[in-house]
Amino acid sequence: MQYDPIGRLLLTPVDRDAPERVVRLRELGLGERPEPVFDAFARELAQLTSAPYAMVNFVGEERQFFAGLHAPPGAGEGRFMARDLGYCPYVVVRRKALVLEDVQDFPRFAANALVDEIGIRSYLGAPLMDRTDRTGLALGTVCVIDTEPRRWGRSGLDTIKSYAAELMTRIHRREDGLI
């Protein structure tokens, strides 16, 4: 864990895999440009979960990049975010899905700047895990967020995890030249 100068707990834990992740993302040609297929994937996930926001997010050393993004009209189309904002870097370091039905219930997450900036109240995200025969790294996340508290439930968790696995299958098939 990291602490700020006056001793408050910061959201983003130390990410020792970041340099290796950046190399792997470059090998895969990911994390530097929006991809229409990832935008379509995010849109499908948003529709399935009835969430206003959905993302395919790759996490580097200093920033996050939304290679796939679905957001409400007028919400902006920003694709880059500092690594220390949001919840996805936490998912990547933990290598586990994260369910926050109401971020206000968790002091560690309620203090995140995004809560106030865009009004995030709930989050559901799963890591994008690379093949273990390659690096076994968490390369990023698939996530949905809402501006209202949400009971994602077991079905929401199962959905986000299966979508993350499906996307990694597609990425690996692309790497293998199968699509």
Salt bridges, closest charged atoms under 4 A:
ASP4 OD2 - ARG8 NH2 2.79
ASP15 OD2 - ARG21 NH1 2.81
ASP15 OD2 - ARG83 NH2 3.41
ASP17 OD2 - ARG95 NH2 2.84
GLU27 OE1 - ARG24 NH1 3.03
GLU32 OE1 - ARG63 NH2 3.15
GLU35 OE1 - ARG174 NH1 2.65
ASP39 OD1 - ARG79 NH1 2.96
GLU101 OE1 - ARG151 NH1 3.17
ASP102 OD2 - ARG121 NH2 2.66
ASP130 OD2 - ARG24 NE 2.52
ASP130 OD1 - HIS172 NE2 2.76
ASP146 OD2 - ARG150 NH1 2.96
ASP158 OD1 - ARG154 NE 3.28
GLU166 OE2 - ARG170 NH2 2.51
GLU175 OE2 - ARG24 NH1 2.86
GLU175 OE1 - ARG131 NH2 2.44
GLU175 OE2 - ARG134 NH1 3.66
ASP176 OD2 - ARG131 NH1 2.99
